[in-house]
Amino acid sequence: MTTSVDTQSRPATRVGGWRSSRKARSRVTLAIKYVVAALVLTFSLFPIIWTISASFNTGDSISSQSLIPNPISLRHYERILELDFWTWMWNSFKISSISAILVGLITLMSAYAFSRFRWAGRSQLLLVILLIQVFPAILAMVALFAILQQIGTYIPLLGLNSHGGLILIYMGGALGVNVWLMKGFFDSVPREIDESGKVDGASDWQIFWQLLFPLVRPILVVSMILTFFGTYSDYLLPRVMITASEKFTLMLGLQTLIGTNYAQEWGAFAAGAVMGAIPMVAIYLILQDYIIGGLTAGSVKG
C-alpha cells in the first residue's frame, strides 16, 4: 500500500514543481520588463529634465550645472525674450501650419483617387512615390537649392530665402509617406459604403465628403500632426535655404545662441527650447483626444 501511495504522489509533486518554476520564470520576465521600461523612461525623460533644469540655473554651462537649480533664476528666460524669439517662433508655427494643412488636403484627395478609381499608370505612379521616399532628403539638398534658385527668378515668394520655398519642399517630402498611409486607410473602408451611396443617387464628391471623410478623419489628423512636428523641429533645410535673420525659424534662431566658440549661451538656449516645445505639447494633448473621439465616431458610423 505504501508503494501505491508513493507512486500516486509523484505526479502531483511534478505538477507542483512545474507550476512553481513557471511562476519563477514569469517573475523573472516581469522583472526584466520593468528594468527595460525603467531604462527607456530614464533615457527619455533625463534630457527633458536636464534641459528644464538648465533653463532655471544661473550659469551658461550645461556641464557644471546641478540637476536641481539652486537658486532658481529666470534670467535665461529674460535673455531669450530680449531677442527675436517670438518672431522665430511665429515663423516656425506659420511654416508648419501651412505645410500641415496643404499636405493634409492634397494627401486626402490623392489617396481617395488612388484607392477608389482605376486609371492608367496608377500602380506605376504609386511605385514611383514609394521609391522616392527610399532616398534620404539630404541627397536632394543641392538639387532643391538649385530648383528654388530658378523658381525665385520668376516667383520670389517661392524661391530661396523665403518661407514659401520651404513650404514647397516640406510638402514634397511629406506627401509620399502620407499618401501611402492614407491610401491604406481608404482601402480598409468597405466599398459597400460607396455602393450604398450610389444607390441613393449620391455623386462621387458626396460619397467622399459625407460618407468616407468622417471615417478617414482620424488618419488625416495624424498625418497633419506628423507633418507639423517634422517641419516645426527641422533645422537642416532652413539652415540651407534661409539667410535673412528676420526669416529665421525657431531652430535657426536658437542655434545662434550656441553657434560660436566664444559666447555660448546654453542657459538661454535651454529656455528657448522649453518655451518652443510648449505649442507642440499643447497641440498633441488637444488633438490626442480628438483622434480617439474620431476613431470611435468613425467606427460607429461605419
VOKOLBA-470331 format. One line per 5 residues: number of its first residue (from 1); their letters; for each residue x, y, z of C-alpha. Coordinates in steps of 0.05 Angstrom, whole numbers. Example, Ala and Ser with C-alpha at 12.3 -4.5 7.8 and 13.67 -1.06 7.14 Angstrom:
# residues 2
1 = AS = 246:-90:156 | 273:-21:143
END
This chain:
# residues 302
1 = MTTSV = 0:0:0 | 58:47:15 | 86:36:-54 | 20:54:-88 | 13:118:-47
6 = DTQSR = 84:140:-65 | 70:125:-139 | 7:168:-138 | 41:226:-102 | 98:233:-153
11 = PATRV = 56:264:-210 | 27:315:-161 | 97:333:-138 | 120:342:-210 | 60:386:-227
16 = GGWRS = 72:428:-165 | 146:437:-184 | 128:455:-255 | 79:508:-231 | 129:538:-183
21 = SRKAR = 183:541:-237 | 133:573:-285 | 116:626:-233 | 190:638:-222 | 202:647:-296
26 = SRVTL = 143:695:-302 | 170:736:-244 | 238:740:-276 | 207:760:-343 | 165:813:-308
31 = AIKYV = 226:840:-271 | 265:845:-337 | 207:883:-368 | 206:932:-310 | 281:942:-315
36 = VAALV = 277:955:-391 | 218:1002:-381 | 256:1040:-327 | 317:1047:-372 | 275:1071:-431
41 = LTFSL = 239:1120:-386 | 305:1146:-358 | 336:1157:-426 | 272:1191:-450 | 259:1237:-391
46 = FPIIW = 330:1254:-368 | 346:1301:-428 | 280:1337:-417 | 291:1345:-342 | 363:1367:-354
51 = TISAS = 341:1419:-405 | 287:1447:-359 | 338:1449:-303 | 389:1485:-346 | 337:1538:-363
56 = FNTGD = 329:1555:-289 | 402:1552:-269 | 444:1615:-263 | 503:1592:-305 | 511:1586:-380
61 = SISSQ = 545:1518:-379 | 507:1453:-381 | 565:1410:-357 | 575:1444:-289 | 502:1455:-271
66 = SLIPN = 464:1419:-217 | 402:1379:-232 | 362:1418:-180 | 374:1493:-192 | 398:1530:-130
71 = PISLR = 378:1585:-132 | 324:1584:-185 | 335:1640:-235 | 293:1668:-292 | 350:1707:-324
76 = HYERI = 355:1659:-383 | 281:1669:-399 | 291:1744:-394 | 351:1738:-441 | 313:1698:-494
81 = LELDF = 255:1748:-493 | 304:1804:-507 | 320:1771:-574 | 273:1758:-633 | 245:1696:-601
86 = WTWMW = 172:1710:-617 | 190:1724:-689 | 227:1658:-695 | 170:1621:-662 | 118:1653:-706
91 = NSFKI = 158:1636:-769 | 163:1563:-749 | 89:1560:-730 | 68:1592:-795 | 110:1547:-839
96 = SSISA = 90:1484:-802 | 16:1501:-800 | 11:1518:-874 | 52:1456:-893 | 8:1411:-850
101 = ILVGL = -57:1438:-878 | -35:1434:-950 | -5:1365:-942 | -69:1341:-908 | -114:1367:-963
106 = ITLMS = -72:1342:-1022 | -60:1275:-988 | -134:1266:-975 | -153:1278:-1048 | -95:1237:-1076
111 = AYAFS = -106:1177:-1030 | -180:1177:-1048 | -164:1177:-1122 | -112:1121:-1115 | -158:1078:-1073
116 = RFRWA = -225:1086:-1106 | -211:1098:-1180 | -175:1056:-1233 | -136:1094:-1285 | -76:1082:-1330
121 = GRSQL = -9:1088:-1294 | -39:1085:-1224 | 4:1027:-1199 | 67:1055:-1232 | 57:1123:-1200
126 = LLVIL = 47:1092:-1131 | 112:1053:-1140 | 149:1117:-1161 | 123:1153:-1099 | 147:1096:-1056
131 = LIQVF = 216:1093:-1088 | 226:1168:-1079 | 217:1160:-1005 | 273:1109:-1001 | 326:1162:-1013
136 = PAILA = 343:1209:-955 | 326:1282:-964 | 398:1304:-955 | 416:1272:-1023 | 370:1322:-1057
141 = MVALF = 395:1383:-1019 | 436:1411:-1077 | 381:1397:-1127 | 329:1431:-1082 | 374:1491:-1074
146 = AILQQ = 381:1498:-1150 | 307:1488:-1161 | 288:1542:-1111 | 340:1588:-1142 | 308:1580:-1210
151 = IGTYI = 237:1588:-1183 | 257:1650:-1145 | 277:1683:-1211 | 204:1684:-1232 | 167:1678:-1166
156 = PLLGL = 208:1708:-1109 | 158:1686:-1056 | 173:1613:-1073 | 248:1619:-1082 | 309:1619:-1037
161 = NSHGG = 307:1656:-972 | 231:1652:-970 | 181:1614:-927 | 142:1595:-988 | 201:1557:-1016
166 = LILIY = 209:1518:-950 | 135:1501:-951 | 141:1473:-1022 | 199:1428:-1001 | 164:1404:-938
171 = MGGAL = 102:1388:-979 | 141:1347:-1029 | 177:1309:-973 | 114:1292:-934 | 65:1275:-989
176 = GVNVW = 95:1207:-1007 | 90:1173:-939 | 24:1205:-923 | -8:1185:-989 | 11:1112:-977
181 = LMKGF = -12:1116:-905 | -80:1146:-922 | -90:1102:-983 | -83:1041:-938 | -136:1071:-892
186 = FDSVP = -183:1083:-951 | -171:1012:-975 | -195:986:-907 | -262:1022:-914 | -313:974:-945
191 = REIDE = -333:991:-1016 | -404:974:-998 | -408:1044:-968 | -393:1074:-1036 | -443:1028:-1069
196 = SGKVD = -498:1046:-1020 | -486:1120:-1034 | -490:1109:-1109 | -556:1071:-1100 | -583:1132:-1064
201 = GASDW = -561:1176:-1122 | -501:1209:-1089 | -445:1237:-1132 | -372:1218:-1123 | -360:1283:-1084
206 = QIFWQ = -419:1270:-1038 | -395:1199:-1025 | -326:1225:-1009 | -346:1283:-965 | -408:1255:-929
211 = LLFPL = -393:1181:-924 | -317:1169:-927 | -288:1233:-898 | -317:1221:-827 | -284:1153:-828
216 = VRPIL = -215:1175:-851 | -213:1238:-808 | -171:1206:-753 | -115:1187:-802 | -119:1256:-833
221 = VVSMI = -107:1287:-764 | -48:1240:-752 | -19:1259:-820 | -24:1333:-805 | 6:1324:-735
226 = LTFFG = 66:1286:-762 | 77:1338:-816 | 72:1396:-766 | 120:1364:-716 | 170:1346:-770
231 = TYSDY = 173:1415:-800 | 169:1453:-734 | 232:1420:-707 | 272:1418:-772 | 339:1452:-774
236 = LLPRV = 376:1429:-836 | 331:1455:-892 | 322:1525:-862 | 397:1528:-849 | 410:1518:-923
241 = MITAS = 352:1557:-953 | 343:1616:-906 | 395:1671:-897 | 357:1733:-873 | 354:1737:-797
246 = EKFTL = 283:1764:-797 | 260:1699:-832 | 296:1652:-784 | 256:1594:-756 | 259:1575:-683
251 = MLGLQ = 314:1524:-693 | 357:1573:-732 | 346:1628:-680 | 365:1583:-622 | 427:1559:-658
256 = TLIGT = 454:1630:-659 | 460:1625:-583 | 509:1567:-586 | 538:1574:-655 | 603:1608:-635
261 = NYAQE = 661:1582:-594 | 668:1645:-553 | 598:1662:-526 | 555:1600:-519 | 491:1615:-481
266 = WGAFA = 467:1546:-464 | 421:1571:-410 | 383:1616:-458 | 384:1561:-509 | 351:1514:-459
271 = AGAVM = 299:1567:-440 | 282:1577:-514 | 276:1502:-524 | 228:1496:-466 | 185:1554:-490
276 = GAIPM = 187:1529:-561 | 163:1459:-540 | 100:1486:-506 | 59:1493:-571 | 78:1423:-593
281 = VAIYL = 58:1392:-527 | -7:1432:-525 | -26:1413:-596 | -11:1340:-583 | -52:1337:-519
286 = ILQDY = -112:1372:-553 | -111:1330:-616 | -98:1265:-578 | -168:1267:-550 | -194:1288:-619
291 = IIGGL = -162:1227:-651 | -191:1179:-600 | -260:1211:-609 | -254:1209:-684 | -236:1136:-684
296 = TAGSV = -296:1119:-641 | -343:1161:-684 | -316:1131:-748 | -326:1060:-724 | -398:1076:-704
301 = KG = -414:1109:-770 | -382:1052:-808
END
